[in-house]
Amino acid sequence: MDESRIIWTGNLNDDCTAEWNGMMLRAEEMDRLQWWWAVYDADGEIIDDSNRHTSERFKNGKIARQAAEAAARQAITWKS
């Protein structure tokens, strides 16, 4: 399992992405104080996203990015 640091690019206050271990992570502000995040596999299919966590509110980019990173790290453990 690759524990390397995930590097986000783009506008961290609006719409950003990261490439990590063959996956793409994305976080985007959808409405004021409401962020969406997703993790995609190498084929561009969503592995997990914030829509599957409807009880959770992602009120800023940092929280959304952390959730995407956690989901990506969890996906790596599923592959192992």
Biotite code that builds the C-alpha atoms (Angstrom):
import biotite.structure as struc

atoms = struc.array([
    struc.Atom([0.000, 0.000, 0.000], chain_id="A", res_id=1, res_name="MET", atom_name="CA", element="C"),
    struc.Atom([1.316, 3.405, -0.974], chain_id="A", res_id=2, res_name="ASP", atom_name="CA", element="C"),
    struc.Atom([1.243, 5.759, 2.011], chain_id="A", res_id=3, res_name="GLU", atom_name="CA", element="C"),
    struc.Atom([2.673, 8.655, 0.021], chain_id="A", res_id=4, res_name="SER", atom_name="CA", element="C"),
    struc.Atom([1.262, 12.102, 0.522], chain_id="A", res_id=5, res_name="ARG", atom_name="CA", element="C"),
    struc.Atom([-1.683, 13.086, -1.655], chain_id="A", res_id=6, res_name="ILE", atom_name="CA", element="C"),
    struc.Atom([-1.023, 16.338, -3.541], chain_id="A", res_id=7, res_name="ILE", atom_name="CA", element="C"),
    struc.Atom([-4.040, 18.421, -4.523], chain_id="A", res_id=8, res_name="TRP", atom_name="CA", element="C"),
    struc.Atom([-3.917, 20.747, -7.525], chain_id="A", res_id=9, res_name="THR", atom_name="CA", element="C"),
    struc.Atom([-6.260, 23.421, -8.795], chain_id="A", res_id=10, res_name="GLY", atom_name="CA", element="C"),
    struc.Atom([-8.162, 25.959, -6.743], chain_id="A", res_id=11, res_name="ASN", atom_name="CA", element="C"),
    struc.Atom([-8.364, 24.532, -3.220], chain_id="A", res_id=12, res_name="LEU", atom_name="CA", element="C"),
    struc.Atom([-11.142, 27.025, -2.461], chain_id="A", res_id=13, res_name="ASN", atom_name="CA", element="C"),
    struc.Atom([-13.391, 25.927, -5.323], chain_id="A", res_id=14, res_name="ASP", atom_name="CA", element="C"),
    struc.Atom([-12.524, 22.889, -7.457], chain_id="A", res_id=15, res_name="ASP", atom_name="CA", element="C"),
    struc.Atom([-9.459, 20.684, -7.081], chain_id="A", res_id=16, res_name="CYS", atom_name="CA", element="C"),
    struc.Atom([-8.137, 17.249, -7.983], chain_id="A", res_id=17, res_name="THR", atom_name="CA", element="C"),
    struc.Atom([-5.407, 14.845, -6.935], chain_id="A", res_id=18, res_name="ALA", atom_name="CA", element="C"),
    struc.Atom([-3.942, 11.777, -8.616], chain_id="A", res_id=19, res_name="GLU", atom_name="CA", element="C"),
    struc.Atom([-2.932, 9.018, -6.221], chain_id="A", res_id=20, res_name="TRP", atom_name="CA", element="C"),
    struc.Atom([-2.262, 5.304, -6.681], chain_id="A", res_id=21, res_name="ASN", atom_name="CA", element="C"),
    struc.Atom([-4.082, 5.129, -10.014], chain_id="A", res_id=22, res_name="GLY", atom_name="CA", element="C"),
    struc.Atom([-7.118, 6.992, -8.707], chain_id="A", res_id=23, res_name="MET", atom_name="CA", element="C"),
    struc.Atom([-8.330, 10.529, -9.196], chain_id="A", res_id=24, res_name="MET", atom_name="CA", element="C"),
    struc.Atom([-9.737, 12.394, -6.215], chain_id="A", res_id=25, res_name="LEU", atom_name="CA", element="C"),
    struc.Atom([-11.897, 15.456, -6.684], chain_id="A", res_id=26, res_name="ARG", atom_name="CA", element="C"),
    struc.Atom([-13.443, 18.070, -4.380], chain_id="A", res_id=27, res_name="ALA", atom_name="CA", element="C"),
    struc.Atom([-15.685, 20.916, -5.481], chain_id="A", res_id=28, res_name="GLU", atom_name="CA", element="C"),
    struc.Atom([-17.742, 23.605, -3.802], chain_id="A", res_id=29, res_name="GLU", atom_name="CA", element="C"),
    struc.Atom([-21.293, 23.093, -5.040], chain_id="A", res_id=30, res_name="MET", atom_name="CA", element="C"),
    struc.Atom([-23.099, 25.751, -3.017], chain_id="A", res_id=31, res_name="ASP", atom_name="CA", element="C"),
    struc.Atom([-21.875, 28.119, -0.367], chain_id="A", res_id=32, res_name="ARG", atom_name="CA", element="C"),
    struc.Atom([-20.636, 25.961, 2.527], chain_id="A", res_id=33, res_name="LEU", atom_name="CA", element="C"),
    struc.Atom([-21.573, 22.720, 0.745], chain_id="A", res_id=34, res_name="GLN", atom_name="CA", element="C"),
    struc.Atom([-18.800, 20.669, -0.843], chain_id="A", res_id=35, res_name="TRP", atom_name="CA", element="C"),
    struc.Atom([-18.922, 17.498, -2.928], chain_id="A", res_id=36, res_name="TRP", atom_name="CA", element="C"),
    struc.Atom([-16.084, 14.994, -3.274], chain_id="A", res_id=37, res_name="TRP", atom_name="CA", element="C"),
    struc.Atom([-15.455, 11.839, -5.287], chain_id="A", res_id=38, res_name="ALA", atom_name="CA", element="C"),
    struc.Atom([-12.847, 9.157, -5.870], chain_id="A", res_id=39, res_name="VAL", atom_name="CA", element="C"),
    struc.Atom([-12.549, 7.644, -9.354], chain_id="A", res_id=40, res_name="TYR", atom_name="CA", element="C"),
    struc.Atom([-10.786, 4.476, -10.460], chain_id="A", res_id=41, res_name="ASP", atom_name="CA", element="C"),
    struc.Atom([-8.393, 4.286, -13.422], chain_id="A", res_id=42, res_name="ALA", atom_name="CA", element="C"),
    struc.Atom([-11.352, 3.791, -15.796], chain_id="A", res_id=43, res_name="ASP", atom_name="CA", element="C"),
    struc.Atom([-13.072, 6.972, -14.592], chain_id="A", res_id=44, res_name="GLY", atom_name="CA", element="C"),
    struc.Atom([-15.759, 5.131, -12.629], chain_id="A", res_id=45, res_name="GLU", atom_name="CA", element="C"),
    struc.Atom([-16.726, 6.526, -9.245], chain_id="A", res_id=46, res_name="ILE", atom_name="CA", element="C"),
    struc.Atom([-15.510, 4.331, -6.401], chain_id="A", res_id=47, res_name="ILE", atom_name="CA", element="C"),
    struc.Atom([-17.058, 6.502, -3.676], chain_id="A", res_id=48, res_name="ASP", atom_name="CA", element="C"),
    struc.Atom([-18.456, 10.010, -3.359], chain_id="A", res_id=49, res_name="ASP", atom_name="CA", element="C"),
    struc.Atom([-20.131, 12.343, -0.908], chain_id="A", res_id=50, res_name="SER", atom_name="CA", element="C"),
    struc.Atom([-23.579, 11.493, -2.314], chain_id="A", res_id=51, res_name="ASN", atom_name="CA", element="C"),
    struc.Atom([-23.207, 8.095, -0.637], chain_id="A", res_id=52, res_name="ARG", atom_name="CA", element="C"),
    struc.Atom([-22.643, 9.878, 2.683], chain_id="A", res_id=53, res_name="HIS", atom_name="CA", element="C"),
    struc.Atom([-25.784, 11.975, 2.703], chain_id="A", res_id=54, res_name="THR", atom_name="CA", element="C"),
    struc.Atom([-25.945, 12.215, 6.481], chain_id="A", res_id=55, res_name="SER", atom_name="CA", element="C"),
    struc.Atom([-22.564, 13.942, 6.503], chain_id="A", res_id=56, res_name="GLU", atom_name="CA", element="C"),
    struc.Atom([-22.141, 17.593, 5.592], chain_id="A", res_id=57, res_name="ARG", atom_name="CA", element="C"),
    struc.Atom([-18.922, 18.692, 3.969], chain_id="A", res_id=58, res_name="PHE", atom_name="CA", element="C"),
    struc.Atom([-18.876, 22.405, 4.748], chain_id="A", res_id=59, res_name="LYS", atom_name="CA", element="C"),
    struc.Atom([-15.433, 23.306, 3.425], chain_id="A", res_id=60, res_name="ASN", atom_name="CA", element="C"),
    struc.Atom([-12.745, 22.131, 1.066], chain_id="A", res_id=61, res_name="GLY", atom_name="CA", element="C"),
    struc.Atom([-10.441, 20.811, 3.737], chain_id="A", res_id=62, res_name="LYS", atom_name="CA", element="C"),
    struc.Atom([-13.124, 18.504, 5.132], chain_id="A", res_id=63, res_name="ILE", atom_name="CA", element="C"),
    struc.Atom([-14.126, 17.360, 1.636], chain_id="A", res_id=64, res_name="ALA", atom_name="CA", element="C"),
    struc.Atom([-10.514, 16.644, 0.660], chain_id="A", res_id=65, res_name="ARG", atom_name="CA", element="C"),
    struc.Atom([-9.941, 14.706, 3.891], chain_id="A", res_id=66, res_name="GLN", atom_name="CA", element="C"),
    struc.Atom([-13.046, 12.608, 3.211], chain_id="A", res_id=67, res_name="ALA", atom_name="CA", element="C"),
    struc.Atom([-11.904, 11.893, -0.364], chain_id="A", res_id=68, res_name="ALA", atom_name="CA", element="C"),
    struc.Atom([-8.443, 10.921, 0.888], chain_id="A", res_id=69, res_name="GLU", atom_name="CA", element="C"),
    struc.Atom([-9.932, 8.587, 3.495], chain_id="A", res_id=70, res_name="ALA", atom_name="CA", element="C"),
    struc.Atom([-12.149, 6.956, 0.857], chain_id="A", res_id=71, res_name="ALA", atom_name="CA", element="C"),
    struc.Atom([-9.165, 6.512, -1.493], chain_id="A", res_id=72, res_name="ALA", atom_name="CA", element="C"),
    struc.Atom([-7.059, 4.959, 1.259], chain_id="A", res_id=73, res_name="ARG", atom_name="CA", element="C"),
    struc.Atom([-9.965, 2.649, 2.102], chain_id="A", res_id=74, res_name="GLN", atom_name="CA", element="C"),
    struc.Atom([-10.257, 1.647, -1.562], chain_id="A", res_id=75, res_name="ALA", atom_name="CA", element="C"),
    struc.Atom([-6.573, 0.655, -1.551], chain_id="A", res_id=76, res_name="ILE", atom_name="CA", element="C"),
    struc.Atom([-7.223, -1.713, 1.363], chain_id="A", res_id=77, res_name="THR", atom_name="CA", element="C"),
    struc.Atom([-10.059, -3.330, -0.642], chain_id="A", res_id=78, res_name="TRP", atom_name="CA", element="C"),
    struc.Atom([-7.584, -4.027, -3.475], chain_id="A", res_id=79, res_name="LYS", atom_name="CA", element="C"),
    struc.Atom([-5.027, -5.621, -1.130], chain_id="A", res_id=80, res_name="SER", atom_name="CA", element="C"),
])
